[in-house]
Amino acid sequence: MEIRKPNDAEYKKILSLSPQALFEGTLGEVKLSDEKAKQLIEALLQKGSDYLIATEGDHLMGWILIGTKKDQLTETIYGFIYELFVLEEFRGNGISKRLLEAGIEHLKREGDSEVRLSVYAGNQAMKLYEKLGFKHRTITMSMNIPRS
C-alpha cells in the first residue's frame, strides 16, 4: 500500500465519492449533492488543505483530508482532519489507521502541535481515534424541537 497525494484522476474519483463518504460519516444524517460537496472541498483546498490517499496498484482504497483551523476562542492554530474514508471493499485492513498516522505526520511536519477532528456519536471510527490517543474535547449536543 502506498500513501501519497492524489493525481487529477484520483482527485476526481474522490470528489465523486465524497457525498457518500459524508453520508456514511454522519450516520446517514447529511446527504449533499455532488455540487455542494465539490464546493465545500474546493474551499478547503484553496485554504491549503491536502488529500492523502491510500492506493494499491491503480486501486484507490481510501483518503484523508487534512488542513489547519483556528480556535475561535484562543486563536490557536491546529491541524484538523476534515474527512477520513475507506472504500467498503477495503475496510478492516488497517487502512484508516495508516491514513491517520500519515495525516498526523504531515500536520506535524507542517508545524502543528495539536490535531483535532469531529466525529458523529455512534460512528465506529471513534474506537480507532481513541486508540490513537484522541480524547473527547468538546461535545456538541442537539435536540429536535417538536412543531406545534
Stockholm file with secondary structure:
# STOCKHOLM 1.0

chainA/1-148         MEIRKPNDAEYKKILSLSPQALFEGTLGEVKLSDEKAKQLIEALLQKGSDYLIATEGDHLMGWILIGTKKDQLTETIYGFIYELFVLEEFRGNGISKRLLEAGIEHLKREGDSEVRLSVYAGNQAMKLYEKLGFKHRTITMSMNIPRS
#=GR chainA/1-148 SS CEEECCCHHHHHHHHHHHHHHHHHHTTTSCCCCHHHHHHHHHHHHHTTCEEEEEEETTEEEEEEEEEEEECTTTCCEEEEEEEEEECGGGTTSSHHHHHHHHHHHHHHHTTCSCEEECCCTTCTHHHHHHHTTCCCCCCCCCCCCCCC
#=GC SS_cons         CEEECCCHHHHHHHHHHHHHHHHHHTTTSCCCCHHHHHHHHHHHHHTTCEEEEEEETTEEEEEEEEEEEECTTTCCEEEEEEEEEECGGGTTSSHHHHHHHHHHHHHHHTTCSCEEECCCTTCTHHHHHHHTTCCCCCCCCCCCCCCC
//
